[in-house]
Amino acid sequence: MYNFVDAVLTKVTTTYGIDSFTLRYAICLLGSFPLNAILKRIPEKRTNLKCYFIISMSLFYLFGVLNLISGFRTLLISTMFTYLISRFYRSKFMPHVNFIFVMGHLAINHIYAQFLNEQTQTTVDITSSQMVLAMKLTSFAWSYYDGSCTSENDFKDLTEHQKSRAVRGHPPLLKFLAYAFFYSTLLTGPSFDYADFDSWLNCEMFRDLPESKKPMRRYHPGKRRQIPNNGKLASWKVIQGLAWMILSAIGMKHFPVKYVLDRNAFPQRSFIFRIHYLFLLGFIHRFKYYAAWTISEASCILCGLGYNGYDPKTQKIRWDRVRNIDIWTVETAQNTREMLEAWNMNTNKWLKYSVYLRVTKKGKKPGFRSTLFTFLTSAFWHGTRPGYYLTFATGALYQTCGKIYRRNFRPIFLREDGVTPLPSKIIYDFIGIYAIKLAFGYMVQPFIILDLKPSLMVWGSVYFYVHIIVALSFFLFRGPYAKQVTGFFKSKQPKEIFMRKQKKLENDISASSPNLGDILKAKMEHEKGKTAEEDEMNLGIPPIELEKWDNAKKDWEDFCNDYKEWRNKNGLEIEEVNLSKAFDRFKQEFSDATSGSGERVRKMSFSGYSPKPISKKEQ
């Protein structure tokens, strides 16, 4: 089939020597801005027109600009599966089945792209779009289940975030397709929840905004548009994104990845040069993500989807609802946790609320099972290339080392209250920033290179120095001399010194006054509980806590017991009935939508409806 747009773009790239991939992606990213200027001016009540506009522009991107007919089919398969199973399959396993299918479909395409699909300069891989879509579809299934299929008692047990994202009633197919194929975030994200999309589409998102902040309509005097003016902020974000794009192109030209793969040249440079070159590679490689995410965020801001409330105190509007990157925090982070929290923030939220907390058994804290499933989900979501797994495994070690260093080194530079910094803390901060940059420059090389042997070769060119430091840290703080080593560092901490003196004083008081001693003992236990650290889980990369991983056997036994209990309650037979009922509901709705006695036969619209909570018989 002849594609006029593709033919024109191919001619331009051939004539002027422009990279085809870059040109097509740039058109899709930057072309969203004039389209969003039109979208935000469509009347608020014309939601169907907005949906048609969104879907049409996405089809233009996929069919015209990117020439991805097969890619559209891939996205549509996952989208329609989620829509149909969430609408007709009334079971507590619905979100799990949907998750397995969507992630399995993504994994298959990752494998196909890696081993079977020959990439050229004129081809664009659809898996990046499918990764964004997978987050949307899996989070929608859970949100719909929370809002429409759970009982009131179960709904109360949800987190506040899950309650705020709950979807009450199944959406029409048109609106769901507009959500899945939102053109501004189709290629690079960021992902967002259906509740936010629906609130934006109906302009309910802007109800807290004072009327004085809403712009007047040009052709309708006296009436105001719901979406506030945000062109300046969006333009500033675009300028930032373009700047990062230019810096990325310049940086990759002067610091190419192929140099570290040169076995003759790179190893001849000094060790100091090599470790800093790896840092620069990681630093420059981040620029393209900064560019894509900043421009996508700007596009969402322009159409109003980035609106995140109005602060009456400062009289300012927040536009960070779909923010995906905190560049300043990433570049100035002093530890692994801070850096991972600021990177790919929406993926962090998705892994936490759609995987980590969902795998956790009701009434219990997240354990080994949650950690393992989240780690595997994050790894398979990124792809099947070995480099991803090398990076994530090293990141898990970083998480643990970060906690070790933070517990033992940081308190040395704080006063007795454990909060107020000493003048010398600036040294700790500087060393922390410098060390984390070098460490991450080392860690992300496999993520950049992707293949196993070249990645190990690059690490070997710097003697695996970070892994050696990690191993030494584990030996010192978790090995046979851990008690002596931690005791030494605690002896240098002002807070620990103060607490030891206080404890000695309280022991003396307890000896002279038993009743007062009981009160002091209770006080000490209370303060001990307050200082307990929470589990950390960022980007699906878990810390290596051996004492927690020892619970793996117990978690497995609990899982087996739950499965046996489910089978004893005829769970498999119940699910067979639920699947049969789901098919019957589909046939009935299809029949109602396409049949008519003398009346005009209408097309199947799948209009919205609100099901009742799932009964115990269906669970």
N, C-alpha and C positions, 0 to 999 in steps of 0.2 A: 504494500500500500504506500502510495507516494505521500511524503510528509514535506510540505512546503517549508515550514519553519525549520525543520532539521536540515533541509537542503541549503537554505540560506546560511545557517550557522556553520555548516560544514564548509561552504565556500569561503566564508569569512576567515575561519581558522586556517584553511589551506592557503589563502591569499596573503594573509598578514602574519602567519606563523604563530598564532595565538593558541595556547593550550586549550583544547576542546572542553576538558573537564572543568577548568577554571571559569571559562566563559559561560558555560551553561549554568553552573552553580551561581555565578555572580548575577546572571539575569534573574534567576529564581529568587535570590535573596533581596536584591535591590529593586526588582520589579514589584515586590509586595508593597512598597511604600505608596506609589500612586494608586494601586488597587485598594489599599486600606483607606486612603483618603476618600475614595468613592464609597467603600463599605460603611464607614462611620456616618455617612450622610444619608444612608437609606433610612426611611422613617422607622421609629422604634417598634411600631406595631406590625411592620411587614417582616416578621421573622422568617416566613417561608421564602420570601425574596432574598433575604440575607443568605439563607442556606443554599439556595440555587446558585447564588453568586459565588459563594465559597467553593462549592463542588465544581462549578464550571472552571474557575481559575486553577484549581488543582488538576483537573483533567487537561487543561491547556499546558500546564507545567509537565505533566507526566507524558502525555502523548506528543505535544508539539515540541517543547524545548528539550526535554530529556530523551524523547523517543523510547519510552519504557512501557511498551504495551504489556509485556510479560510481567514487568514490575507492578503495574496496576493490578493485574490479576492476582499477584502474590498478596498485595495489601488487601484486596477485596475478599480473598478467601478467609483471612484471619478476622476481618471486620464482620463479615456476615456470620461466621461461626459464633463469635461472641454475641452478636445481636440475637440470633435464633436461640442459642442455648440459654441465655439469660432470660429470654422472654417465655420459653415454653418448658424448660427443665426445672421443675420445682423440687429442689433437693438441697440439703446443706452442703452437698459435694459439688454443686454447680460451679462456684468460683474455682475450686481445685481442678475440676475437669477442664474448665476454660483455660486456666493457667498452664496446665500440661500441654494442651493442644497449641496454644499460642507460642509458648516457649519452644515446644518441639518443632513447630513449623519454622521458627526463627533459626533453631539449631541446624535443621536440614539445609536451609539456605546458606548459612555460614559455611557448612561443609561443602556444599556445591560451589560456592564462590571460591573456596580455598583450593579444591582439588580438581574441579571439572570445568570451571568457567575461565576461559582465557581472557584476561583483562588487557584492553588496549587503551590508547589515549582517547578514543572516541566512544568508549563504553562507560556507563555510570552504574555503579553497584547500588541495588535497591535495599541492601541489608541495613544501611544506616537509617533509612526511612522506616524500615520494619522494626528496628530497635526502638525508635520513638513510639511507633504505633503499639508495640507490645506493652509498653508502660501504660499507655492510655487504656487499652482494652482490658488488661488484668486489673487495673485499679477501678475501672468502671464496674466490672463484675462484682468486686467486693463492695463497692459503694451501693450498687443496686441491691445486693443481698442484705446489706446493713439496713437500708432504708425501707425496703419493701417486703422482705421475707423473714426478718427476725421478729421475735416476740418483744413486747415492751420490756420484759425483764432482761433479756439478752441485750437489748439496745442500750440499757443503762450501764452495762458492763463495758461498753466501747470507750475508747479514749475520746477526748474532746475533739481531736483532729478528725477521727473517723466519723463522729456524729455530724460534724460540720460538712463533711463530704458525702453524707448519705443521700441517695437518690430515691425520692418518693414517687414511684410510678415509672413504668417503662416508657421511654421516649419514642416518638414516631421515627420511622426509618429515615426520613429526610433529615431530621435534626441529628440523628446519630451519625449519618454519613458525613454531615458537615463537621461534626466534632472530630471524627476519625481522619478526615481529609482536609483539615484546616491548612490552607496553602502557606500561611506565614511560617508555620513550624513543621511543614511536611518533611523537609529534608534533614534539618539539623536540630530540631526541637526548638525550644524546650517543651517538655511534656507538661500537661496540666489536667486537672480533674474535670469530669463532666459537670459537676456541680458549679464550678467556676464558669465553664463555657455557657451553661444554661442561664446562669445569673447575668452574664454579660449579654447574651443574645436577647434576653427580655428586658435588659437595662435595669434590672432590680439591683445590680451591683452598685449603682450610683445613687441609691436612695438617701444615703447619709450625707451626700454632698449638698451644701447650701445652694439655693437657687441663684444667688449672686455669682457663684463660681461657674455656672453653666452658661455657655455662649449663646447669644441670640441667633435665631435662624435668619439667614440673609433674605430669603424670599417669603418668609412668614413673620411679619412684624408682630412683636408681642409674645411670640413663642420661643422657647429655649430648647436647645439640643441637650440631650442627657449627658453625652460624653464631653468632658471638659477639654479645653485646648491643651495640647501637649506637643505641638509641632517643634518647639524649640528644644525640648528635652530629647525627643526622638532624633532630631537632626544632630544634636551633640553626640548621641550614642552612635549614630551612623559615622560621624567623623572619627570617633574613637575606633570603631570597627575597621574603617578603611585604613587608618593609621597602623593598626595591628596587622592588617593584611599586607601593607607595604613593607613593614618591618620584617614580616615573615618571609616575604620574597627575597629581600636583601640579605637577611640572616642566613637563609638556606643556601644562597649563592656563595657567601663567603665562608660558611661553616657547614660544608656538605657532610652528610652521613657516610658517604662512601670513603671519606678520609680515615675514619676509625676502622674501616674494614680492610684498609691497605696494610698488609702484613709486613711490608718492607719499610714504609715511611712512618706510620704512627708509633710503633714500638721504639723507634729510634729517638723519639722526643723524651724529655725528662718526665719523671713520674708526676711532678707538680703540674706540668703542662697538660698531661693526659687527663688527670682527674678534673682539671678546670675546663678542659675542652668538652668532656662529657657533661659537665654542668651547663655549659653554653648550648650544647645540643638540646638538652632537655628544656632549657629556658626558651630557646627559639622555637622549638616544636610546640610549645604552649601557645604561641602567638596565633596560630591558625584557629585554635579553639576559642581564644579570646575574640578573634574577628567574627567568627560564625555566630557565637552565642550572643555577642554584644549587638550585632546587627539584627538577629532574630528577636532579641528582647526589645530593640527599638521599634521593630515592626509591630510587636504586640502592644507596645505602649501607644503607638499611633492610632491603632484601631480601638483602644480602650481596654483591651483584655489585661493589660498590666496594672490596672487600677487596683490599689490595695487599701483604700480607705482615706478618710479626711481627718486630720488632726485639728480640732477646734482651738487648741492652745497655741500651736504654732501657725495655724491657718495655712498649712501646707498639705499638698496631696502626695500620698505615697504611690509610687509606680513600680514597686518591686514584687508584685505577685508572682510573676513567672521568671524572676531572676534566677539565672543558672550558674553564675560565677561571681565571686567576690575577688576581683583581681588583686586588690591591695592586700587582703588577708593572705591570699595564696603566696604572694611574693615576700611577705614580711612575717610569715608564720614562724614561731619558735619551736614548734613540735609537730609531729606527724598528725595528731588529732586535729589541730587547728587547720592544717593545710587540706586534709581530706574533707573536712566539713565545708570548706569554702569552695571546693572543686565539684562541679557537676551536681549542684545542690538538689535539683529535682530528682535525679537518680537516687541520691541518698534518701530522700523522702519516700520514694517508691519502694526501695528495698526495705526500709524500716516498717512502713505501714501495710505493704502488700505481701511481704514475705516474712520478715523477722518476727513481727508480733502475731502474724496469722498462724505460723507454725506452732507457736507456743500454746501449750495445753491450757485450757481455761482454769483460772485460779492459781496458776503457777508462774514463776518468773522465767524469762527466756533462758534456755540452757544450751547444751551441746547440739541438740536437734535444730534449734533455731539458727545457731551459728553456722552449722554445716550447710543447711539448705540455703541460707543467705549467701554464703561464700560460693556455692556451686551455681546459684542463679546468676550472681554477678559475673562469674567467669564465663558461663555459657552465653549470657546476654552480650558480652563484649565480642565473643567469637571463639573459634576453635584453634587459633594460631598459638603455638607454644609460647611465644613471647608474652602473651597476656598472663599465662599461668606463672611464668617465672617472675613477672612483676608483682602479681598478687601475692604469691608465696613470700616474696621478699618484703612486701608491704605488711604482711601479717607479723613478720619478725620485727619490723620497724615499730608497729603498734606496741608490741610488748616492751621493746627497748625504751620507747618513749615514756611509758609508764614507769619503768625502772628509774630512768634518769630524773623524771619529774619528782618522784617520791624521795630520791636520795640527794640530788644535787640542788634542786630549786630552793628547798627550805633553808639552805646555807646562806642564801642571799636575802632572806626575809627576817623581819624583827620577831620579837617574842610572840606577837599575836598571830603570826603565820600569814599575814596579809600585807602589811606595810613593807615596801621594798627598802633594802639598805642602799646606800649610794653605790655600792659595788655591784648591784644587780644589773646595771647597764652592761657590765662585762659579760654576765651570764646571758643576757638578751642577745648581745652581738654574736657571741660564740654559738648560741642556739640557732640563730638565723643562718649564719655561715655554714654550720654543720648540716643543717637540714637541707640547704640548697645543694651542697656537694652530695649528700646521701641520696636525694631524689634524682639528681642528675645521673647518678650511677644506677638507681633502681629502674628508671624508665627506659633505659636503652633497649631492653627486649621488647617493650611496648612499641618502640619506634621501628626496630628492625624486624620483629615478628617471628623470624625463623630461629630454630633452636641453636644450631652450630655457630652461626655468626654472632648470636647474642652471647653465648658462652665465650667465644673468642674475644669479644670486646671486654667482657668482665675479666677475662684472663689477662688482657693487656695491662690492666691496673692491679693485677695479682689478687683479685677478689677481695680487695682491702676492706670493703664495707662488711662483707660476710665474715671476715676474720674478726673485725671489731665486734660484730654482733655475737659471734661465738664466744669471744673473750668476755663480753658482758654477761652472757648467760652463765658462763663458768664462775665468774666472780660473784654474781648476785643470786644465782640459783643453784650453784654447785656445792661442794662439800665445805667451802669456806664462806658460805653466804652469811652466816650469823656474824662472823667476825668483820666481814666487809661492811655490811649494813650498820653494824654497831659503830664502826669507825666513822662513817659519814654522819650518823645520828649524833655522835659526840661533837660534831662541828655545827650542828643546827641550833640557832638561838632558841627556837621554840622548844626543842627537845631538852635543851639545857635548863630552860625555865621550868618545864613540866617536871623534870627530875627533882629539882629543888623543891617545887611545890608538893610533889608526891612524898618526899621525905618529911616535909613539914606536916602534911596531913597524916602520915603514919605516926608521927610523934603525938599528934593531937588525938588520934584514934586510941593510942595506948593509954592515954590519960582520961579519955571520955568516950566510952563505947557508943553511946547514943549519937553523939556528934559524928563519930566515925562512920556509922551506917549512912548518915545523910551525905557525907563526903564521898562514900563509895558509890552511892546512887548517882551522884553528880558526875563522877568520873565515867561511869558506864554510859550516861546520857551523852556526854561529850565525845566518847569513843564512837557511838553510833552516828553522830553528826558528821564525823570526818570520813565516814566510809565512802569510797568512790563508786560511782555507777559504772555499769558495763558500757563499753564503747564499741560502736559498730559503724564504720563509715565506708561507703562504697562496697559493702559486703566483705571488707577485709577485716577479719577478726584478729584480736591479739592472741598470742600463743600463751594461754594460761593453762599449764599442765594440770594444775589441781582441778580445773573445771572440765578439762577433757577426760579426766578419769571417770566422769559421770556418764560417759558415752554408753557404757554397758547398761547402766540403769535406764537411760533414755530408750535404748533399744528394747529392753525388757518391757518398759511401759508401753511402747508402741505395739509390741507383739500382744500384750494383754488387751490393749484397746481393740486390736483387730479381732482377737478371739471373741471378745465381748460383743463386738458388732456382728460377727458371723452367727453367734449364738442367738442373737435377736433377729435373725433372718434378714440381716442388712442387705445381703446380695439380692435376695428375692424382692425386697422392697424397692431397691434401685432399678431392678428390671421392670417393675410395675411403673415406677416414676418415668422411666424412659418411654415405656409404651404410652403412658398418658401424655407425655410431651409430644409424641408424634401425632396422637389423636387431636390434641389442641391445635397443632400446626395445620392438620388437614381441615379441621373445622373452620379455623380462621381463613384459610385459603378459600374454602368453599363459600363462606359468607361474603368474602370480598369479591369473588369472581362470578357469582351466580345472581340471577335476578329474574323475577317472573313479570315480564313485560316492562320492567323498569330498565333504565340505562345501566349497563354493566360497568361498574367502576373498577379502576385498577387497584391492585393490592397495595394498600397504603401503610398497613401496620400502625394504625394510630395508637396513641399512648393509652395505657390502662394501668390500674393499680391493683395488683393481686393481694390476696390476704396472706398473713404470715403463714409459714410452713407449719403444718400440724405435726404432732409427735409421731403420728403414723407414717408420715412421709420422710421422717428423719432416719 
